[in-house]
Amino acid sequence: MIQQEWPLWEVFIRSKQGLDHKHVGSLHAADAAMAMQNARDVYTRRLEGVSIWVVESRHIHASNPDEAAEFFEPAADKVYRHPTFYDVPDSIKHM
Amino acid sequence: MATPDLSPAQLAAPTYPAELRSQLFQYVVQLADTSLILAHRLSEWCGHGPVLEQDLALSNIALDLLGEARSYYQYAAELEGRGRTEDDLAYLRSAVEYRNPLLVEQPNGDFAYTIVRQFLFDNFHYQLLKELKAGPDARLAAIAEKSLKEAAYHLKWSSEWLIRLGDGTPESRRRLDKAIAALWRFAGELTTPTPGESHLQELGLVPDYAALLPAMQAHVAHVLAEATVPLPTAPVAQLGGKTGRHSEHLGYLLAELQYLQRTYPGLTW
C-alpha cells in the first residue's frame, strides 16, 4: 500500500478567531508541499481555518506516558504557583 | 442549495435581443455541461481514490465544478425564458443535446489519466474564467469571479500532480506518458470555437480563445519541463462534443447521471 511508503504528518490549523494553531489531526503525504495541499483538502473544507502548519510526525518528540507521574503530579500540590494570593485593587480592570 | 451570492443587478437577466439571447443560451449551456460532466467524472472517484487525502481532493474539485455548473444552468434557464429549470437542463437533455467538449467525458482511467484530463481542462478553465470575469456580461462575470479562486487551486493541484507523476517513479512516468498520448488530442477542442462561439467572440461578449492561448501554452511548457516530459507534438484536434457529436462514453455517463429523474420524473429529496 502506498500509505505505508508516505510519511505521516501532523496538521495544525489556526481558525479565524483563534490566535494559535491547534492540532487537528494527521495525514499521509510524500513531502511538505503535498502535505500542505492534503491538509487544505482534508481539514479546511468547512472554513475551519485561515492558516495551516504541517510537520512530519517523526519530528515531534512526545513525553512518555509511563513517566506521567514524575512529570506532572509534583505540580499538583504547589498551589502557590498560581497567582491567586494577591488582592487585586478595585481600580484594576480586566483582570 | 442557494444561488451564489449575487447582487440583484447581477441576477437580473440582461435584455439581449432574442437572437443573441438564444446564442448566449447555447454558450452558457456549454459552460454548464462542461463543468457538470467533469464533476460527474470526478465524483466517480469518490470512495475509490488512491489515498484518502486525494479521494477528498477529487471530491472537493467535483463539488466546486458542480456548483459552478448550477450557476450556469440557472442563468441559461433564465436566458431561455421558457420555464425550464436548471434540473430540466441537466437531467432531461439527451447526449446529442449536450455541448461539453469531448475531453471532459473521457473515462477516468487510472490516476494519471484523471490528472492529465484535469490538467488540460484546468489550464483552459483558469484562463477562461479570468477573461469571463472581466467580460461585459455581469452575470457571467460574477460566476467567473467566484469560480476563479476554485479553478486557481484546481490548476495548482493538477499541475503539481503532473510534475510528480512525470518526475516520479518509472511506473508513474509510464502511466503519465500513456495518458498524455491518449488525451492530448482532446485539448484542441477547448480553444477551437464553434460557429456560435465565433459569433459571440466577434461581438466581444465572450472571451476570444486566441487571447487565452499564449498563457495556456506557457503554463503547459513550464509544467511539462518541470515534469521532465517532452512537449507532445500537437496532434490533430479531436472535435465534436461542442456541436453534439460525442464519444460513446457520454451516453453511459448520462444514463447514470439522469437515471433517477428519467425513472421517477419530478422526484425531489
HADDOCK unambig.tbl for C-alpha pairs under 7 A between the chains (distance, minus, plus):
assign (segid A and resid 38 and name CA) (segid B and resid 53 and name CA) 5.59 0.50 0.50
assign (segid A and resid 41 and name CA) (segid B and resid 56 and name CA) 6.36 0.50 0.50
assign (segid A and resid 41 and name CA) (segid B and resid 57 and name CA) 5.36 0.50 0.50
assign (segid A and resid 42 and name CA) (segid B and resid 53 and name CA) 6.22 0.50 0.50
assign (segid A and resid 42 and name CA) (segid B and resid 56 and name CA) 6.40 0.50 0.50
